[in-house]
Amino acid sequence: MENESKKCPFCNFGDRVLKDNASAYVVLSNPRKVPGHFLIIPKRHVEKPWDLTMAEVQDIFKLIFFTEQRIIGKLGSGCDIRQNYRPFMPQDKLKVNHLHFHVIPRDKDDYIYSVSEKYETDLFAELDDMEHNEVAKLLDD
C-alpha cells in the first residue's frame, strides 16, 4: 500500500485542505461539477469503503455533515452525497484509487439536472417481486 500512497494525488494535499479532523480532510474538487463541489477524503490511503475503521467512518461523516450544513441555503437548497467504488476503471484525472466522498450542492433544475439527470428517467424500471426476492437474498446472513 505504501507504493500506492506515493503516487496517489489524494495522499498529499498540503495547503488545499480546508478543514480536517483526526482521520479525514475536506478539499474542493478539481475538476468539479458545480461550484462548491467538495471532497471528503480519509487521510490514510484506503481504496475500499469496507476497509475503513469505525473511527474513520465517524470522522468522515462528521466532515460530510459539517460541509453539507454549511453549503445548504448558500450554494443550493440541498445536496448529493456520493461515493463511487469502481475498481474496473483505471485511475485518471477523474478517477482516483483513494476512497473519497463527494458533497455536491443541488437545486431543482440545476446544471447537473439540465445536462444529464433529466435524460436519466428512462433508466428507472419498476422493481418486481422476483427481482426483489433474488437481490434481497444477497443481504442474508
N, C-alpha and C positions, 0 to 999 in steps of 0.2 A: 504494500500500500504506500510505502514511502516514495517509491518511484512515481506513482500516480500523483501524489501531492506536489512533487517538484514541478511537474508540467501542468498542473491544474490552475486555471486562471482564478478560481474561487478560493484558493488556499492562501493567497497573499493580496488582500485588498488595500491594506495600508490606509491612506488618508481619505479614501472614498467611503469609509464606514461612517454612517450617520448616527447609528445607535447600536449598542451591543449589551450583552449580559455575559454570564459565565460560559455559555455554550454556543451562542449564535450572534449574528450581527445582521444589520439592515443596510442595504445599498439601493440606489436607484438602478433599475435595469437599463443596460445599454448594449444592444438596441432595446427599444421599448415599444410597446403597443400604443400606449396613450400617456400623456403627462401624468406623473405620479404613479407609474408602474414600478413597484418596489419588489425587491427580492429579499427573502429572509433565508439565511444560509448558516448551516451549522459550522462552527469553527473547525471541528475535526473532519477530515476527509472521509465522507461516507457516501456511498453510491446507492444503497438500498434502504428504503424507508424503515424496514423492519430491523436494521442494524443499529438504529438509534437507541441510546439508553433512555430510560424514563425521564431522567433529569434533562437530557437534551430535548426530548419531546416537550416537556413543560416549558423550558426556556424558549424554544422556537415558537410555541403557541402564545406565550406571553408577548413576544415581539409582534406576532401576527395580529393579535387583538389590539395591542397598543397602536400599531400602524393603521389598522382598519378604523379605529375610533378617531384618529387624527385626520384622516382624509375624508370620511363621510361628512357631507354637508359643505365641504370645501372644494373637493375635486370631483365629486359625484355624490349621488344620493344613496348609493350602495356600492358594493364591490364584489369581485370574484376572488376566491382563494383557490389556487391551483397548485398541484404538484404532479409532475409527469415522471413516470418511470418507463423509459424506452431503451432498454439495452440493445435492441435490434438496430438502433440508429447510431451511426458513427458520430463522434464528437466533432463539432464545427462551431462557427461563430454564434449559432442559435441553439446549440445543444451542448451542454457541459456535463461531464460524468461526475458531478458532485451534487448530491441532493440539495434541492432548494425549493422554496415555496414562493409563488407569485402572489402579490396582493395588487389587484388591478381595480382602480376606481371605475365605476359603471353608472350609467344613467339610461333611462328609457330612450331608445332610438339613438344611442351614442355612436361614435365612429366604428367601434367593433361590431355593433349590430348592423350598421349600414353597409359595411363592406363584406361581412361574412355570415353572421348569425341569422339574418333574415332569409338567407338561402338554405339554411340547415333544417327547416321544418320538415322537409321530405325524408330526412334521415330517421325520424322517430317512427317507431312501429308499436302497435298495441302488444302488450305482454299477455300471451295466452297461458292457460293453466299448465300445459305440458312443459313449456319453456320454464315457467316459474318453478315447477317442481324439480326439474332436472338441474337447473342452475342453483337453486336453493340447497341442494344436496352437497354442494361444494363447501358449505359452511357447517356441515355436520361434524361433530367431534368423533 
